[in-house]
Amino acid sequence: MKRKKKRLADLPCSNAGAPRQSHQVQLHQPPGPLKKQELPPAASSKERGIHHPRAEAHAPPSHQPPPRRAAHPLTTTAMAAVMSVSAVVPPAAAVARARTLLCVPATARAPREMAAEVAAAAALGADLAELRLDRLAGFAPRRDLPALLAKPRTLPALVTYRPKWEGGEYEGDDEPRFEALQLAMELGAEYVDIELKVADKFIKFMSGKKPENCKLIVSSHNYDNTPSAEELASLLAQIQATGADIVKIATTATEIVDVSRMFQILVHCQEKQVPIIGLVMNDRGFISRVLCPKFGGYLTFGSLEKGKESAPSQPTAADLINVYNIRQIGPDTKVFGIIGNPVGHSKSPILHNEAFRSVGLNAVYVPFLVDDLAKFLSTYSSPDFAGFSCTIPHKEAAVRCCDEVDPIARDIGAVNTIIRKPDGKLVGYNTDYVGAISAIEDGIRATQQTHSTVSPLAGRLFVVIGAGGAGKALAYGAKEKGARVVIANRTFARAQELGNLIGGPALTLTELENYHPEEGMILANTTAIGMHPNVNETPLSKQALKSYAVVFDAVYTPKETRLLREAAECGATVVSGLEMFIRQAMGQFEHFTGMPAPDSLMRDIVLRKT
């Protein structure tokens, strides 16, 4: 392919101008100089980045909460100092800790239904259940709590009676609520949650009557944002000052880099042996719920099923256990994931996590909802964040954000796979073009008579819809196979830019409706048009599809898009985006692990789970 002097791949990265940051988790610096003795102990090169002591298995024989170790108070000054270091550095000596517990919230409206939810949570494999008393309709503490907390119980109980001003549903005065929580303690609840704003008042109300076997969780919920590292340190110190047995801080992510500050809080609390629940709400904070075992969180929440969440973007307990294999996540677990926006539809976590498990790899694969790719990569820059799949809309930016780019990916101008090398450098690859082109070729060979030694794309008119990263990969691959490539895009300038690069004409989608210079053309949609939830959309009318002999759609959710359904009705050979997805994922797996992809297993997973 003839190269032009100026390619999109050669343009500067999105936050260009600033020097490339070191490969560490970056923090906001507090004002003022730091004294040398305030810094944590130096770590070896192996320990640098996000690396933590190995967790000990926690499997108590009874419902008693794990014994609380003597906690070192984290004063605001000390926390600010420790969190000013540019990397999360574990203590020089390993600190043993119990594994992260899985808590399922029971949110039913009636006590009997709530008890049934607790039993269902136990059957799923949860470690404890949160009884959300504020969700109960007509709740009468002395009538309902003895039934809910009757022994023997299937799970330990965390009792929460959340007021509306803290995101719950209780709208009454504090005293009746305090009475209910104290009664729960007397009835043997293992944990009780009280909000920081009224913690001192509640503790005074108890008058020292808290049972020894009940742990008091003092919680703070921020539904607007995630404060700075200094503000989180101050909040942590305030909660500790109440005498809490367990600290709980829940914030909201406005961007995914916010979660890094919560991870840092977890790590330093682990170092000081302070039990903490630290979670970040909404889609951009999702990784906090899956990765908290890696960073030392006391527990994470998983809903009983979709629709029964107690907080925004809470995963199901079943997904945490079965998809993310949360029981096996520990300090040495490597983190992989898919970077995109949107990303919630992706089947990649299901596919890669099961594939990792099949080869015994200590790794987890999570969805990263990313707005700014460069900022994400410089924030999550520990070697433990070892590799990424890259999807819409970041494939082109990924070329500019990698230290090294495979020559084919650079020619395409798009990267869908990023590997972090041991020295911290990011290397970009593209497995899309091989996955898509081979899928289309095999689809044609299976239904049409072709010459065995020549690509069935050779000499044929190949129309690519879309000029983004996937469009570039398909255009490059088709051109390499000898096809005559045409680019169609909603924005003509983008179509023209890619058309110039591959030496083909450009069209708008409107013009494509009436474009049929010959019969037997091949169409490849690389846009998100028709993707769930917009399943009734299609990039091209059924009438226009009559000119095509082969139609490929990169969208694979749903499995049969409207485009493919209507193309089949017109008599075309259709190729599902699932084939491209499977094949490009196999290439990514090999880059991630250095091992051959388990071909039949990965294909079976995708066909079973989609």
N, C-alpha and C positions, 0 to 999 in steps of 0.2 A: 504494500500500500504506500502510495506517495505521501510523505509527511509535509505538512505545512509549517511555516516558520513559527506560527503562533497557535498553540493549542490550549484548550481549556485546562488541561493537566498542568500547564506551565504557569498558570496564574497564581498569585499569592494566596495563602490560606486566609480563612475568614477573619482571624484576628491578627493579620499580618502586621509587621512593624515591630512587634515586641519580640525579643529573643526567645528562642525555644526554651521552655521551662524545664528544670531538672525533673527526673522521673520519680517524683515523690508526691504524696498527697499534700496539696497546698492548703495553707490556712491563712486567714486574715491575721495580721500581726497586731497585738495590743500596743497602745502607746507606751513609750518609755523604754529604756534599756533593760535588759535582763541580767540578773546576777548569775554568775557562773554556777553557784550551788543550786540554783533553781531548775537547772536543766536535768532531764532524766539521764540515767547512765548511758554511756556510749554503747552502741551495738556493733557487732561484727558486720561485715559486708553482707553475709548471708541473712542477717536479721533485719536488714533495712527494708523500708517500705511497709506494706501491710502484712505482717507475719506475727502470729501470736502463739503462745504456748499451747500444747495439745490439751484438749479437754478430756476430763475423766468422765466415764459413763455415769449417768445418774439414774439409778433405778431403785428408789427407796422401797423397802418391803411393805410399808404402810402408807397411810395418807398424811403422815407428818411432813411438813415442809422441810427442805434440806436445812441442816443447822447453819446458823448465820455466823460467819467468821467475824472476828473483831475488825471492824472497818476503820480505816484511817480517814479522818475528816478531810474533805477536799475543800479548803477555803477558797474564796474567790480569787485571792492573790495567787495561791499555789496553782489553781487550775488554769488561770490565765497564763501563768509562766509555762506550765507543762504543755499547754496547747498552742504556744507560740512557735514551737519547733516545727520546721517545715515538713517533717515526715513523722508519721505515726511510728514510734520506735518502741518495741516491747521491752519489758524489764530484762535486765541482764540474766536473772535467774527465772526459770519457768515458774509460773504461778498456777497451781492446780485449780480447776474449777469444774463445777457440775455442768452437765450438758444443758442446753437451752430447752425449756419445757414448751410444750404445745398446748395452748389453752383455747377451748372452743366456747364462744359466747352462746348462752341460751337466751333467746330473745322472744320467746312465745308470750302470748297475751294471757294465758291461763296457767295456773300452777301445775295442773296435771300434764299439760302439753310441755311445759318447761322441764318437768321431771323426765318426760319421754325424750326430750332433746338431749338431756344429760346422759341418759342411757345410750342414745345413738352415738354421742361423742365418744363414749367409752368403747363402743364397738368399733369405731373408726381407728382407735389407738391414741386418743388424746391423753394428756397427762393430768389435766384438770379442766373444770368447766367454770365459766364465769356466769353467775346468776344475775342477770340484769333486772333487778327488782323494779326499776322505773318503767320497764316495758309492760309489767303486769297490769291488767285492767282490774280496778277495784281491789287492789292489794291491801290485805289486812295482815300485818306482821304476825300477830299472835295466833292467827288461824293458819296462815300459809307457810311461814318459815319452819315450824316443826315438821311439816310434811316434806318440804324441800330439802331439809337438812337431816332427815331421819337416817339413822344408821342401821345396818351397814349401807354405805353409799358406794355407787360404782366408781365415782371419781372424787378427788378433793375439790372443795368449793372455794371459788373466789367470789365474794359477795360485793356487788356494786349497786349503789342506789343514786344514780347520777342526776343532778339537778339540771334544769333547762339551761341555766346560765353557763354550764360547762359542757353543753352538747347532748345532755340527756333529756328525759321527758318529765321528771318530777318537778312540780311547780309549787309545792307547799313550803312551809317553814322548815328551818333547820332542825328544830328539836325533835319532831316526830321521825324525821329521817335518821337522826343520831340514835334515837331509841331503837329503831329497827336494826341498825348496824350493830349496836351493842348486843341486842338479842341474838343476832346471827353469831357473834363471837361466843356467847354463852352456850349456844346450841352446837358449837364445835366447828364452825367455819374455819378452814385453814388459813384463809386470806380475807382481809377486808380492805376495800379501796376507799380512801377519802381524799377530797380535793385540797390542794395546797391552800387555797384561799380561806378555808375554814378548818384546816388541820389543827391549829392551836386550840381553837374553840372546841373541837371534837375531843381532843386529848384531855382538855380540862373537864369536859362533860363526863368522860369515862372515869375520872377520879382514880386512876391507877387500877381499874378493874379489868384490864385487858388480859385474857388468858395467855399463859406462856406459849402455848402451842399455836397461837394465832399470830400471823405476821401482818403488820400494818403497812399497806402500800399507800404512799402519799403521792398524788398524781397532779400533773399539770398538762393541760391540753391547749394547744394554740392552733386554731382553725384558719389562721390567716397566712402564716409564713413560718420559716425556720429562722430563729434569731442567730446573731453572730456567735462565734465561738466564745467570746467574752461574756455575752449575755447568757448563753447556755451554762457556762461555768458558774455564773452568779446564781442562776436558777437552781442548779444542782446543789450549791451550798445552802440556799434557802430551804430546800426540801430536807437536806440532811439535818439542818438545825432543828427541825421539828421533832427529831427522834425517830424518823421513819425506819422501819426494818428494810423496806425495799423502795427505791426511788422509781417513779414512772414519769417519763417525759415523752409526750406525743406532740409532734409539730406537723406543719403542712409544707410540702415542697412546692415552690414556684418554678424551680428547675432542678434537674436531677443532681446537680453538684451540691445542693443543699444537704443531701443525705450524707455526704462525706463528713460533715460536722457532727452528725449524730454518731457515726462510726467511731470518730475520735473520742467522743465522750464515753462510749462503751469501752473502748480499749483502756482508757486511763482509769475508769472505774474498776475494771478488772484488775489492773495493776495495783490499785489500792484496796482491792477486795470489798468493793462497795456493790451490793446487788442492785442492778438497774434494768428496768424495762425501757428501752429507747427505740421508738418507732416514728416513722415519717409517713403521713397520710397522703392520699390521692395517687394517681397513676405514676407520677414522677417519683414518688417515694416508695413504690412497690418493692424495690430491691431491699429496702430496710427490713421488710418482713421475712424475706427468704434468707438473707445473708447475716442476720443477727447472731446465729450460732457461731459464725466465723469470728465475730468480734466480741463475743462474751456476753450477749444479752441474756437476761434471766429467763424471759419467756417471749414467745410471739403468739399472735392470735390467728386462728384460722376458722372461718365460718363453717357451720354444719353443712350448708349448701348455698348455692347462688341465690341471692334474694334475702338471706338471713344474716347479712353482714352487720356488725356493730360499729363499723367505721368505714370511711371511704376507701375503696380499692383493696379491701381485705380479701386475700385469697381464700379458697376453701381449704379445710384441713386435709381433705383427700388429695388436692393438688400438692400441698406442701409435703405430704408423705410420699405420694406415688410419682408425681412428676419431678419435684425438686429434690426428692430423697433427703429431706431435711435432717433425718436422724443421723446421716453420715457426714453432714457438713461440720467441719471443724477448722481450727486455726490454720492448718496446712492445705486446706482445700483450694484448688485453683479455680478462678472465676472466668468464665467465658459468657458471651451473650450476644444478643442481636440488638444493634443500634438502629433506631428508626423513629419515624413520626408520621403516621401512627405505627404502633407495634403490637398492640393487644391482640390482633387477629392472628399473629404468627404461630405456626405449628412448630417452629424451630426448637423451642424449649422441650417439647414432648419428644421430638426426634433425637436431639443431641444428648439429652440427659439419659435416655434409655440406652443409647449407643455407648456413652461413657461407662454406664453401669455394666454393660455386657463385656467390656474389656478390663474391668476392675480399675478404672481411672478415678482418682480422688479429685473430682472436678464437678462443678455445677454450671449450668447454662441458664441465664436469666434474660428477661426482656429489659432493655434500657430505652426508656422514652426520652429521647435527646433532642433538644432544640439547637444547641450550639456544639458542634462536633469537636472543634478545637479545644474549647473549654472543658468538655467532658474528658477528652484524652489526656489533657494536662493535669486534671484533678485526680482521676483514677489512674495514676501512673505507676503504681506499685507493680513489681514483677508478678504478683499474685493475680492481677487482672491481665490474664495471659493472652487472650485473643478475642476477636470480635467478628461477627457477621455484620455486614453493613447493607442496609436497605434504604428505600425511599425515605427522605430526599437527600441522603448523605453520601451517595456513592461517588459523586464527582468531587465533593469537598474532601473525601478521604484520600484522594490522590495527592492533594496539596498538603495534607496533614501528616503524611507518612514520611519517615526519614529516607526510606528506600522503597521503590516501586518496581515490581516485576515488569520487564520490558513490554510484554503483551498488554498488561493492565495499563501501562502508560500510553501505549498506542491507542487503546480503546478510550482512555480518558476517564475510566471509572474503576473503582476498587470495591469489591464486595466481601473481601476477607482481609483482616488485619491481624498480624501476629506480633506480639511483643517479645523481642529477643532477650536473652539473659542480661545483656548490657543496657537494656531499656529502649533500644531503638525500635521503631515501628516499621514493619515491612508490609506492603500492600500487594494483594493478588486479586485476580478476577477468575472465578470459577463459573460465572454466569454463562459466558459465551459457549464454553464446551457443553455445559449442561443443556442449554436451550437448543443449540444447533444439532447436537447428537439426538435429542428427543424428537426434533422435527424430521431429521433424516430417517430415523427408525420408524416413525409414524408413516412416512411416505412409502418406505420399502415394504411395510406390512400390508399396504392396501393397493399399491400401484406397481406396475412392472417397471423396474429400473435396471440400469447397467450396473453390475456388481462392483466394478472397479472405479466408478466415477460417482461423485456425490450427486444425489438426486436434486440438489439445489443448483448445480452448474447450468448456467445459461438461462435460468428462469427469472422472471420478474418477481422480486421479493420486496413487499411493501411493509415497512416498519412504522407502526403508530407509536409515537413517543420519541423524545430526543433527550431523555435523561440517561442515567447510568445504565439501566437495562437496555434501553434503546440503542445506546452506543455499542453495548456488548453484542446484541443481535446483528446490528448493521456490520460490525467488524467481522463477526463470524461468518455471516452470509457472503460478504465480499471475498473473504479468504477461500470460500468454497466455490467461487466462480459465479455467484448470482449477480444479477443486475439490481442494485438496491435503490429503492425510493423511500424518502423519509416524509412522513406526514405528522403534523403536530398542531395542536390548538394555536400555539404562537408560531407564526411563520418564521420569525427571525431565528428562533431556536432550531427549527427544521432546516433552515437554510445553512446555519452554522455547521450542523452535523452533515448535511448533504455535501457541503464543500469539502469536508474532511475525508469523506469516503468516495467522493467523485460521483455523486448521484443527484437527481433532481429532488426538489422539496415542494411539498404541498401543504395547504391548510386542511383541517378535517372537513371543512365545508367543500373544498375542491375535491377531496377524496371521494365524496358521495357520487360524483359523476365521472370518476376516473376508471376507465376500463379499456385501455389500449389493446388488450389481447385477452384471450381466454387462458385458464389454467394458472392464474397467478397464485402466489403464496402471500398470506397476510399474517403478520405477527403483532399482536397488541402487547405493548410493554408498559402501558399506563395502568393506573389504579382504577380506571373506569370499570364499573361492574363489581368491584370488591365489596364484600360485606361491610357495612349494612346496606350499601346502595346497589342491591342485587338486580334491580330493574333497569339499571343504566347499561348502555352499550355504546362503544365508540363509533359503530357504523351500522347503518340501517340494514334490514334484512334484504331489501331490494338490491342494495349495493353488493351484498355478499355473493350474489349469484355469479359474479365474475371470477370467484376464487375457487381453486381446486383444493387448497389446503389452508386451514385457519388454525393458528396457534394463539393461545391466550396465556400470558404469564400469570394472570390472577388465578389463584387456586382455592380461594375461599369466596364463594362456594366452589365445590368441585366441578360442577357444570355451570358455567356462567351463561348469561343470556346470549352473549356473542357466540359461544360454542353451540348452544342449543339451536339457535337460528341458522348457524352455518351448516350444521348437520341436516337440518330440515331442507336446506338448499342443495344437499348432496355432496358437500365438501368433506374431505378427510379432516377430522378435528384432532388436535393434539392438546392435551390438558397441561396447564401450568404445573400440575403435580409432578410430571415427569422432569421438568426443568428443576423444580424444587428438590426432588430426590437426588438428582445427579449433581447439582451444584453443592448440595449439602455433603455429599460423599467427598467431594474435593476439599471442602472446608474441614471436614473431620480429619482428613489426612494431614492438612496443614496444622491443625490444632494439636494432634497427637503424635505425628510421625509414624503412625501405624496404618495399615490398609483398612479402608472402611468396611464394616460388616455389611456387605451389599444386600444380601437377602433379608437380614434383620431390619435394616433401615427402610427398605421398600415395604416390608410387612407392617412396620410401625405406622408409616404414613397412610397406607391403605386402611389400616384398622382404626386410626384415630381421626380421619378426616371424612 
